[in-house]
Amino acid sequence: MPNSSCSVQTSHPVPGIEAVTLANAWVKVTVLANKGADIFELAHIPSGVDVMWKSPLGLRAPTQGWFASDSQTAWLEMYEGGWQELFPNGGDACQYKGVELNFHGESSTLPWSYEIVKDSSDEVVVDFTVQLFRSPLRCTRRMSLRAGDQHLRLQETMTNLAGEPIDFMWGHHPAYGAPFLSGDTRIYTNAQTIWADRLHNAPHGVLLPGAKAHWPHGEAPAGRTVDMSRVPGEGEPRNTLAYLIDFDGPPWYALVNHKLGVGVGLAWSAEIFRYLWFWQEMYGSSGFPFYKRTYTMALEPWSSIPGQGLVNVMNSTQSHLTLAAGASLSAALTVALFTANTAVTRIGLDGAVELEP
């Protein structure tokens, strides 16, 4: 068995990017502190498999380049893959309280400060913090990894610094990629319903817009169904946006590549992240930014649906969150990396992974 002690290190993977890496014998996670505190690497150490997708655009510092004037293009041209924390907006830009909330929210475009709180062989703990400029919100994220654990814990708190209530969306955007993502990968979750986005009607979209169905069999046009738990191989173009809802107990999901024998799973605070966005971009979109060269999918715990911006949510589902003046809201997420060749029946917030016998 390899050395099971923990470590935390800092580095500069490219000029202008400061990274913090937490690791033990099972898990390695690299966070781009001054690039939205994005999780760029999430690796299962025994197999050497990094489950995160990496964009062909590569990684560059936010200070490098001339950026587009519209926030969606600007966000996408800086999208290196990996896992973003998104708030106070998700999806389309919108006008709220006299200012534009940019595409996918301000938090992922700002540098976060960090403090190494604990650095021992038994446990490493790092706090990341950002205060937004357009919205009076501050987020703190504590990431902790213990020796011997096959899971990483995230403890987060959002605080309203204003003297008035503030509405917002809050989500996590982990995008998975090859070689972990393949036709050998399957999705497991305790969600019971898949709800196709009603406005998403793109080429290579397999679901009937707006249709609800019992997971994993999504409703397709012409009365057909499609097994959405099966990840399409690289020869099957797919462009999907949907939402998983109606969780049977505390929410969780897992992806397992049965050929590699590697799995990744998430569990999260049910009262905050009530929905799971289901996004697949698999050689399905022509033109900027994907140019039919991208093979990825994301399963994203979110506070709110649909994915077309805060104001749209407030005017439709009313699933946004609101913080009173000076109030705070906390949430927890746990991500586990594990060896598996069978179905997953549960992922717990404590990091427990239960497999089918």
C-alpha positions as CSV (number, residue, x, y, z in Angstrom):
1,M,0.0,0.0,0.0
2,P,1.4,3.4,-0.9
3,N,2.2,6.0,1.8
4,S,-1.2,7.1,3.2
5,S,-0.2,10.5,4.6
6,C,-1.6,13.8,3.3
7,S,0.1,16.7,1.6
8,V,-0.7,20.2,0.4
9,Q,1.4,22.0,-2.2
10,T,1.3,25.2,-4.2
11,S,2.4,25.5,-7.8
12,H,2.1,27.6,-11.0
13,P,0.9,25.1,-13.8
14,V,1.0,28.0,-16.3
15,P,2.2,31.6,-16.0
16,G,-0.2,33.6,-14.0
17,I,-2.1,30.7,-12.4
18,E,-1.6,29.8,-8.8
19,A,-2.7,26.3,-7.9
20,V,-3.2,24.5,-4.6
21,T,-3.0,20.6,-4.6
22,L,-4.4,18.4,-1.8
23,A,-3.4,14.7,-1.9
24,N,-3.3,11.5,-0.1
25,A,-2.8,7.9,-1.3
26,W,-6.2,7.8,-2.9
27,V,-7.2,11.3,-4.0
28,K,-5.4,14.2,-5.7
29,V,-7.3,17.5,-6.2
30,T,-5.8,20.6,-7.8
31,V,-7.6,24.0,-7.3
32,L,-6.8,27.0,-9.4
33,A,-7.0,29.6,-6.7
34,N,-6.9,32.8,-8.8
35,K,-9.1,31.3,-11.6
36,G,-12.5,31.0,-9.8
37,A,-11.1,28.4,-7.4
38,D,-11.8,25.9,-10.2
39,I,-11.1,22.3,-9.5
40,F,-8.9,21.5,-12.5
41,E,-7.7,18.0,-11.5
42,L,-9.6,15.3,-9.6
43,A,-7.5,12.1,-9.8
44,H,-7.9,8.6,-8.5
45,I,-4.4,7.9,-7.4
46,P,-4.3,4.0,-7.6
47,S,-5.4,4.0,-11.2
48,G,-3.9,7.3,-12.2
49,V,-7.2,8.4,-13.8
50,D,-8.1,12.1,-13.7
51,V,-11.9,12.2,-14.1
52,M,-12.1,15.9,-15.0
53,W,-12.5,17.1,-18.6
54,K,-9.8,19.3,-20.1
55,S,-10.8,21.8,-22.8
56,P,-8.8,21.8,-26.0
57,L,-8.5,25.6,-25.5
58,G,-6.1,24.8,-22.6
59,L,-5.5,26.7,-19.4
60,R,-4.5,30.4,-19.3
61,A,-4.5,33.1,-16.7
62,P,-7.4,35.6,-16.6
63,T,-4.9,38.4,-17.3
64,Q,-3.8,36.9,-20.6
65,G,-5.7,37.9,-23.8
66,W,-8.3,40.2,-25.1
67,F,-11.7,39.1,-24.0
68,A,-15.1,39.4,-25.6
69,S,-17.5,42.2,-24.5
70,D,-20.5,39.8,-23.9
71,S,-20.1,37.7,-20.8
72,Q,-21.1,34.3,-22.3
73,T,-18.4,34.5,-24.9
74,A,-15.9,35.8,-22.4
75,W,-16.7,32.9,-19.9
76,L,-16.5,30.2,-22.6
77,E,-13.2,31.4,-24.0
78,M,-11.7,31.1,-20.5
79,Y,-13.3,27.7,-19.8
80,E,-10.5,25.3,-19.3
81,G,-12.8,22.4,-18.2
82,G,-12.8,20.9,-14.7
83,W,-15.2,22.0,-12.0
84,Q,-16.5,25.5,-11.4
85,E,-18.5,27.0,-8.5
86,L,-21.2,29.2,-10.0
87,F,-23.1,32.0,-8.2
88,P,-25.1,34.2,-8.0
89,N,-26.3,33.4,-11.5
90,G,-26.6,30.2,-13.7
91,G,-26.8,30.2,-17.4
92,D,-27.9,33.3,-19.3
93,A,-26.8,36.8,-18.2
94,C,-29.6,39.0,-16.7
95,Q,-30.3,42.4,-15.2
96,Y,-30.9,42.3,-11.4
97,K,-30.9,45.2,-9.0
98,G,-29.4,47.6,-11.5
99,V,-26.5,45.5,-12.7
100,E,-25.9,42.7,-15.2
101,L,-25.2,39.3,-13.6
102,N,-22.9,37.7,-16.1
103,F,-23.2,34.3,-17.7
104,H,-22.7,31.6,-15.1
105,G,-22.1,34.1,-12.4
106,E,-19.2,36.3,-11.2
107,S,-17.7,33.8,-8.7
108,S,-16.0,31.7,-11.4
109,T,-14.4,34.8,-13.1
110,L,-12.7,36.2,-10.0
111,P,-9.5,35.3,-8.1
112,W,-10.2,33.6,-4.7
113,S,-7.8,34.1,-1.7
114,Y,-6.7,31.0,0.2
115,E,-5.3,30.0,3.5
116,I,-3.7,26.6,4.4
117,V,-5.4,26.0,7.7
118,K,-3.9,22.6,8.5
119,D,-1.0,20.8,6.9
120,S,-0.2,17.5,8.6
121,S,0.3,13.9,7.6
122,D,-3.1,13.1,9.1
123,E,-5.2,15.9,7.4
124,V,-4.9,18.9,5.1
125,V,-7.4,21.8,5.2
126,V,-7.5,24.8,2.9
127,D,-9.9,27.7,3.0
128,F,-10.8,29.5,-0.2
129,T,-12.7,32.9,-0.1
130,V,-14.1,35.3,-2.6
131,Q,-16.1,38.5,-2.2
132,L,-18.1,39.5,-5.3
133,F,-18.1,43.0,-6.8
134,R,-21.4,43.2,-8.6
135,S,-23.3,41.4,-5.8
136,P,-22.9,41.9,-2.1
137,L,-22.0,38.3,-1.5
138,R,-19.1,36.5,0.1
139,C,-18.4,32.8,-0.3
140,T,-16.0,30.7,1.8
141,R,-15.2,27.1,0.9
142,R,-13.3,24.8,3.2
143,M,-11.7,21.8,1.5
144,S,-10.4,19.0,3.7
145,L,-8.8,15.6,3.0
146,R,-7.8,13.1,5.6
147,A,-5.2,10.3,5.4
148,G,-6.8,7.1,4.4
149,D,-10.0,8.6,3.1
150,Q,-11.1,8.1,-0.5
151,H,-13.2,11.2,-0.4
152,L,-12.8,15.0,-0.2
153,R,-15.1,17.2,1.8
154,L,-16.3,20.7,0.9
155,Q,-17.9,22.9,3.6
156,E,-19.3,26.2,2.2
157,T,-20.9,29.4,3.5
158,M,-22.5,32.2,1.5
159,T,-23.0,35.5,3.3
160,N,-25.1,38.5,2.3
161,L,-23.1,41.7,3.1
162,A,-25.9,44.0,2.1
163,G,-28.5,45.9,4.1
164,E,-31.3,44.4,2.0
165,P,-32.3,40.9,0.8
166,I,-30.4,39.4,-2.1
167,D,-31.7,36.6,-4.5
168,F,-29.3,34.2,-6.2
169,M,-28.7,30.9,-7.8
170,W,-25.9,28.6,-6.5
171,G,-24.4,25.6,-8.3
172,H,-21.4,23.3,-8.9
173,H,-20.3,22.5,-12.5
174,P,-18.1,19.4,-12.5
175,A,-17.4,18.3,-16.1
176,Y,-16.1,14.8,-16.8
177,G,-14.0,13.7,-19.7
178,A,-12.1,10.9,-21.4
179,P,-10.6,8.4,-20.8
180,F,-12.8,8.1,-17.7
181,L,-15.9,9.2,-19.7
182,S,-16.6,6.7,-22.4
183,G,-19.3,4.3,-23.7
184,D,-18.2,2.0,-20.8
185,T,-19.4,4.6,-18.2
186,R,-22.7,4.4,-16.5
187,I,-24.7,6.9,-14.3
188,Y,-26.2,5.9,-11.0
189,T,-28.4,8.1,-8.8
190,N,-31.3,8.1,-6.5
191,A,-33.1,10.8,-8.6
192,Q,-36.4,9.4,-9.8
193,T,-37.4,11.9,-12.6
194,I,-35.6,13.4,-15.6
195,W,-37.0,16.6,-16.9
196,A,-35.8,17.8,-20.3
197,D,-35.2,21.6,-20.5
198,R,-38.1,23.0,-22.4
199,L,-36.0,25.5,-24.5
200,H,-33.3,23.1,-25.4
201,N,-34.0,21.8,-28.9
202,A,-30.6,21.5,-30.5
203,P,-29.3,19.1,-33.1
204,H,-28.3,15.8,-31.5
205,G,-30.7,16.5,-28.6
206,V,-32.3,13.1,-27.8
207,L,-35.0,14.3,-25.4
208,L,-38.4,15.8,-26.1
209,P,-38.2,19.4,-24.8
210,G,-40.1,19.9,-21.6
211,A,-40.9,16.2,-21.1
212,K,-40.7,14.5,-17.7
213,A,-40.1,10.8,-17.4
214,H,-39.1,8.2,-14.8
215,W,-35.3,8.0,-14.6
216,P,-33.3,6.5,-16.3
217,H,-35.7,6.4,-19.3
218,G,-35.9,9.9,-20.8
219,E,-38.8,10.7,-23.2
220,A,-37.7,11.1,-26.7
221,P,-39.6,12.3,-29.8
222,A,-42.1,10.0,-31.6
223,G,-43.0,8.2,-28.4
224,R,-39.6,6.6,-27.9
225,T,-37.5,6.4,-24.8
226,V,-33.8,6.5,-24.3
227,D,-31.7,5.1,-21.4
228,M,-30.0,8.2,-20.1
229,S,-27.9,6.2,-17.6
230,R,-25.8,4.9,-20.4
231,V,-23.1,7.4,-21.5
232,P,-22.8,7.6,-25.3
233,G,-19.5,6.5,-26.8
234,E,-17.5,9.0,-28.8
235,G,-19.2,7.8,-32.0
236,E,-22.6,8.9,-30.8
237,P,-23.1,12.7,-31.0
238,R,-25.2,14.1,-28.2
239,N,-26.3,17.6,-27.0
240,T,-28.5,17.4,-23.9
241,L,-29.7,19.7,-21.2
242,A,-32.1,18.3,-18.6
243,Y,-32.7,18.2,-14.8
244,L,-32.8,15.3,-12.4
245,I,-35.3,15.8,-9.6
246,D,-37.4,13.8,-7.0
247,F,-34.5,12.3,-5.1
248,D,-35.4,9.2,-3.0
249,G,-33.6,10.3,0.2
250,P,-30.4,12.3,0.6
251,P,-29.3,13.1,-3.0
252,W,-26.3,11.5,-4.6
253,Y,-25.0,10.3,-8.0
254,A,-22.1,8.3,-9.2
255,L,-20.3,7.7,-12.6
256,V,-18.5,4.3,-13.0
257,N,-16.3,3.4,-15.9
258,H,-16.8,-0.4,-15.8
259,K,-13.9,-1.1,-18.2
260,L,-11.4,1.0,-16.1
261,G,-13.0,-0.1,-12.8
262,V,-13.0,3.5,-11.5
263,G,-15.9,5.6,-10.1
264,V,-16.6,9.1,-8.9
265,G,-19.5,10.1,-6.8
266,L,-21.0,13.2,-5.2
267,A,-23.4,13.7,-2.3
268,W,-24.6,17.1,-1.2
269,S,-26.9,19.2,1.1
270,A,-30.4,18.4,0.0
271,E,-31.9,21.6,1.3
272,I,-29.6,23.9,-0.7
273,F,-28.9,21.9,-3.9
274,R,-32.3,20.6,-4.8
275,Y,-31.7,19.8,-8.5
276,L,-29.2,18.1,-10.6
277,W,-28.4,19.7,-14.0
278,F,-27.6,17.1,-16.7
279,W,-25.5,18.5,-19.5
280,Q,-23.9,16.5,-22.3
281,E,-21.8,18.0,-25.1
282,M,-20.5,15.1,-27.1
283,Y,-19.4,16.3,-30.6
284,G,-22.9,17.7,-31.0
285,S,-22.4,21.5,-31.3
286,S,-20.9,23.2,-34.3
287,G,-19.3,26.6,-34.1
288,F,-17.9,28.4,-31.1
289,P,-16.9,27.2,-28.5
290,F,-17.1,23.5,-29.1
291,Y,-16.7,23.1,-32.9
292,K,-17.8,19.5,-32.7
293,R,-14.5,18.6,-31.0
294,T,-15.7,18.3,-27.4
295,Y,-16.7,15.1,-25.6
296,T,-17.8,15.9,-22.0
297,M,-20.7,15.8,-19.6
298,A,-21.5,17.5,-16.3
299,L,-23.8,16.4,-13.5
300,E,-24.3,19.6,-11.5
301,P,-25.9,20.1,-8.0
302,W,-27.9,23.3,-8.2
303,S,-30.2,25.3,-6.1
304,S,-32.4,26.3,-9.0
305,I,-33.9,25.5,-12.4
306,P,-34.1,26.2,-15.3
307,G,-30.6,27.1,-16.5
308,Q,-31.4,30.4,-18.2
309,G,-30.5,32.9,-15.6
310,L,-31.7,34.2,-12.2
311,V,-34.5,36.5,-13.4
312,N,-36.0,33.7,-15.5
313,V,-35.9,31.4,-12.5
314,M,-37.6,34.1,-10.3
315,N,-40.3,34.6,-13.0
316,S,-40.9,30.9,-13.6
317,T,-40.1,28.2,-11.0
318,Q,-39.3,30.5,-8.1
319,S,-36.6,28.1,-7.1
320,H,-34.0,30.8,-6.4
321,L,-32.5,31.3,-3.0
322,T,-32.8,34.5,-0.9
323,L,-30.6,35.7,1.9
324,A,-31.8,38.4,4.3
325,A,-29.6,41.3,5.1
326,G,-26.5,40.1,6.9
327,A,-27.6,36.4,6.8
328,S,-25.5,33.4,5.9
329,L,-26.3,30.0,4.3
330,S,-24.1,26.9,4.6
331,A,-23.9,23.7,2.5
332,A,-21.8,20.6,2.3
333,L,-20.6,18.4,-0.6
334,T,-18.5,15.3,-0.6
335,V,-16.8,13.8,-3.6
336,A,-15.5,10.2,-3.5
337,L,-13.2,8.4,-5.9
338,F,-13.2,4.6,-5.7
339,T,-12.6,1.3,-7.4
340,A,-15.8,-0.4,-8.7
341,N,-17.0,-2.8,-11.3
342,T,-20.6,-3.1,-10.1
343,A,-23.5,-0.7,-9.8
344,V,-23.5,2.0,-7.1
345,T,-26.4,2.0,-4.7
346,R,-25.5,4.9,-2.5
347,I,-23.0,7.7,-1.9
348,G,-23.2,9.4,1.5
349,L,-22.2,12.8,2.7
350,D,-19.8,11.0,5.0
351,G,-18.0,9.6,2.0
352,A,-19.5,6.1,2.2
353,V,-19.8,4.3,-1.1
354,E,-22.2,1.4,-1.3
355,L,-21.9,-1.1,-4.2
356,E,-24.3,-3.7,-5.6
357,P,-23.1,-7.2,-4.5
